[in-house]
């Protein structure tokens, strides 16, 4: 009888352990991010930041970088994304031992001058960085990151629109693409990154690669 009770207790303990393990595993799964099992390399590039200083691969080293394409005349996705990132910026930096930097890459270099980018990015957060370059430098960089853009309207008009991805690429402190954060897409709504989901996924990714 005692042996039977011990067997039952062992089965119950094993079942509880399995449930706890599965619960833990589920808690570590990212919700929106696409995480690369093998981080992808970034080809050599040189852009210019909103202060007119060159920004190349070496400025990615030693930091987690959140990169997205946009432009200062963007009516919806860009300001919403920057607001969301600003909302969790302090928490993102607390989640990792390496600092976090936010990079807005302009997909509209004709209108987005250095001065215009400077004013725009500082409005959201003075620690954020805005980058620009001519299209012949931007296109290879955007393809490498998987963040495509296109100007479909008549760019001879000053109010033309630029189509661009609403995703955010996560670059690890080794300067490699670690993950892509996808926006939430709802019918009739602007595609937008959910700041809380991004923060939660970022924390899980940092733990996984640490």
C-alpha positions as CSV (number, residue, x, y, z in Angstrom):
1,X,0.0,0.0,0.0
2,X,2.8,2.4,0.9
3,X,4.6,1.6,-2.3
4,X,1.4,2.3,-4.3
5,X,1.1,5.7,-2.6
6,X,4.7,6.5,-3.3
7,X,4.1,5.7,-7.0
8,X,1.0,7.9,-7.1
9,X,2.9,10.8,-5.5
10,X,5.8,10.4,-8.0
11,X,3.3,10.5,-10.9
12,X,1.7,13.6,-9.4
13,X,5.1,15.3,-8.9
14,X,6.1,14.4,-12.5
15,X,2.8,15.8,-13.8
16,X,3.2,19.1,-11.8
17,X,6.8,19.4,-13.1
18,X,5.7,18.9,-16.7
19,X,3.0,21.6,-16.3
20,X,5.5,24.0,-14.7
21,X,8.0,23.4,-17.5
22,X,5.5,23.9,-20.2
23,X,4.2,27.1,-18.5
24,X,7.8,28.3,-18.3
25,X,8.5,27.5,-21.9
26,X,5.4,29.3,-23.1
27,X,6.3,32.3,-21.0
28,X,9.6,32.5,-22.9
29,X,8.1,32.5,-26.3
30,X,8.0,35.8,-28.1
31,X,4.6,37.1,-29.2
32,X,5.3,39.3,-32.3
33,X,9.0,39.1,-33.1
34,X,10.6,37.0,-35.8
35,X,13.8,35.8,-34.2
36,X,16.7,34.5,-36.3
37,X,18.2,31.3,-35.0
38,X,21.5,32.5,-36.7
39,X,21.8,36.3,-36.6
40,X,22.2,37.8,-40.1
41,X,25.3,39.9,-41.1
42,X,25.0,43.5,-42.1
43,X,27.0,44.6,-45.1
44,X,29.3,47.6,-44.7
45,X,27.3,50.9,-44.9
46,X,27.9,54.6,-44.3
47,X,25.0,56.9,-43.5
48,X,24.9,60.4,-41.9
49,X,23.2,61.1,-38.6
50,X,21.1,64.2,-37.7
51,X,24.2,66.0,-36.4
52,X,26.0,65.4,-39.7
53,X,28.3,62.7,-38.3
54,X,29.0,59.5,-40.2
55,X,27.2,56.5,-39.0
56,X,28.5,53.1,-40.0
57,X,28.7,49.5,-38.8
58,X,31.1,50.4,-35.9
59,X,28.4,52.5,-34.2
60,X,26.3,49.4,-33.9
61,X,28.9,47.6,-31.8
62,X,28.2,47.2,-28.1
63,X,24.6,48.3,-28.3
64,X,21.2,46.9,-29.0
65,X,19.8,48.9,-31.9
66,X,16.1,49.3,-32.9
67,X,16.0,50.4,-36.5
68,X,13.1,51.4,-38.7
69,X,12.5,53.4,-41.9
70,X,10.3,56.4,-42.0
71,X,10.3,60.1,-42.9
72,X,9.4,63.4,-41.3
73,X,6.4,64.1,-43.5
74,X,4.9,60.7,-42.6
75,X,1.3,61.4,-41.4
76,X,0.8,58.3,-39.2
77,X,3.1,55.3,-38.8
78,X,6.3,57.2,-38.0
79,X,5.1,59.5,-35.2
80,X,3.1,56.7,-33.6
81,X,6.1,54.4,-33.7
82,X,8.4,57.0,-32.2
83,X,5.9,57.7,-29.5
84,X,5.6,54.0,-28.7
85,X,9.4,53.6,-28.6
86,X,9.8,56.7,-26.4
87,X,7.2,55.3,-24.0
88,X,9.3,52.1,-23.3
89,X,12.8,53.5,-24.0
90,X,13.8,53.6,-20.3
91,X,12.5,50.1,-19.7
92,X,14.3,48.7,-22.8
93,X,17.6,50.0,-21.4
94,X,16.8,48.4,-18.0
95,X,16.2,45.1,-19.7
96,X,19.7,44.7,-21.2
97,X,23.2,45.1,-19.9
98,X,24.2,46.8,-23.1
99,X,22.6,50.2,-24.0
100,X,19.7,50.5,-26.4
101,X,19.7,53.0,-29.3
102,X,16.7,53.9,-31.5
103,X,17.5,54.6,-35.1
104,X,15.1,56.3,-37.6
105,X,16.4,55.9,-41.2
106,X,14.8,58.5,-43.5
107,X,13.3,57.0,-46.7
108,X,12.9,60.6,-48.0
109,X,16.4,62.1,-48.3
110,X,15.3,64.9,-50.7
111,X,13.0,66.6,-48.1
112,X,14.6,65.2,-44.9
113,X,17.7,67.4,-44.6
114,X,20.0,67.1,-41.6
115,X,18.4,70.2,-40.0
116,X,14.9,68.9,-40.5
117,X,15.8,65.4,-39.1
118,X,17.5,67.1,-36.1
119,X,14.4,69.0,-35.1
120,X,12.1,66.1,-35.8
121,X,13.9,63.4,-33.8
122,X,14.7,65.6,-30.9
123,X,11.0,66.4,-30.5
124,X,10.4,62.7,-29.6
125,X,13.6,61.9,-27.7
126,X,16.9,63.7,-27.6
127,X,18.7,60.3,-27.3
128,X,17.1,58.9,-30.5
129,X,19.2,59.1,-33.7
130,X,17.9,60.0,-37.2
131,X,19.9,58.8,-40.3
132,X,20.0,59.8,-43.9
133,X,21.8,59.0,-47.2
134,X,21.1,59.2,-50.9
135,X,19.0,56.4,-52.4
136,X,21.9,54.6,-54.0
137,X,23.2,54.0,-50.4
138,X,19.8,53.6,-48.8
139,X,18.5,50.9,-51.1
140,X,21.2,48.3,-50.4
141,X,20.9,49.0,-46.7
142,X,17.2,48.6,-46.7
143,X,17.3,45.4,-48.6
144,X,19.9,44.0,-46.2
145,X,17.7,44.8,-43.3
146,X,14.5,43.6,-45.0
147,X,12.8,47.0,-44.6
148,X,11.8,48.1,-48.1
149,X,10.4,51.4,-49.1
150,X,9.3,53.1,-52.3
151,X,8.1,56.5,-53.5
152,X,5.0,55.9,-55.6
153,X,3.5,59.4,-55.8
154,X,4.8,62.2,-58.0
155,X,7.9,63.3,-56.1
156,X,7.9,66.6,-58.1
157,X,5.1,67.6,-55.7
158,X,6.1,68.6,-52.2
159,X,3.3,66.6,-50.5
160,X,4.2,63.2,-52.0
161,X,4.0,60.1,-49.8
162,X,6.5,57.4,-49.2
163,X,5.5,53.7,-48.8
164,X,7.7,52.0,-46.2
165,X,7.7,49.1,-43.8
166,X,6.2,49.5,-40.3
167,X,8.5,46.8,-38.9
168,X,11.4,47.4,-36.6
169,X,14.7,45.5,-36.9
170,X,16.6,44.5,-33.8
171,X,20.4,44.5,-34.2
172,X,22.4,42.9,-31.5
173,X,25.6,44.3,-29.8
174,X,27.7,42.3,-32.3
175,X,26.2,44.4,-35.2
176,X,24.0,41.5,-36.6
177,X,20.3,41.3,-37.3
178,X,18.8,39.4,-34.3
179,X,15.1,39.8,-34.9
180,X,12.3,41.8,-36.6
181,X,9.4,43.2,-34.6
182,X,6.2,43.1,-36.6
183,X,3.4,45.7,-36.2
184,X,-0.2,44.9,-35.2
185,X,-2.4,45.2,-38.3
186,X,-6.1,45.7,-37.9
187,X,-8.7,46.6,-40.6
188,X,-9.1,50.4,-40.8
189,X,-6.2,51.0,-38.4
190,X,-2.7,52.3,-38.9
191,X,-0.1,49.5,-38.7
192,X,1.6,50.1,-35.3
193,X,4.1,48.6,-33.0
194,X,2.6,47.7,-29.6
195,X,5.2,49.1,-27.1
196,X,4.3,46.7,-24.3
197,X,4.6,43.6,-26.6
198,X,7.9,44.9,-28.1
199,X,9.3,45.4,-24.6
200,X,8.2,41.9,-23.5
201,X,9.6,40.3,-26.6
202,X,12.9,42.2,-26.3
203,X,13.3,41.1,-22.7
204,X,12.8,37.4,-23.8
205,X,15.3,37.8,-26.7
206,X,17.9,39.3,-24.4
207,X,17.5,36.4,-22.0
208,X,17.7,33.8,-24.8
209,X,21.0,35.2,-26.2
210,X,22.7,36.0,-22.9
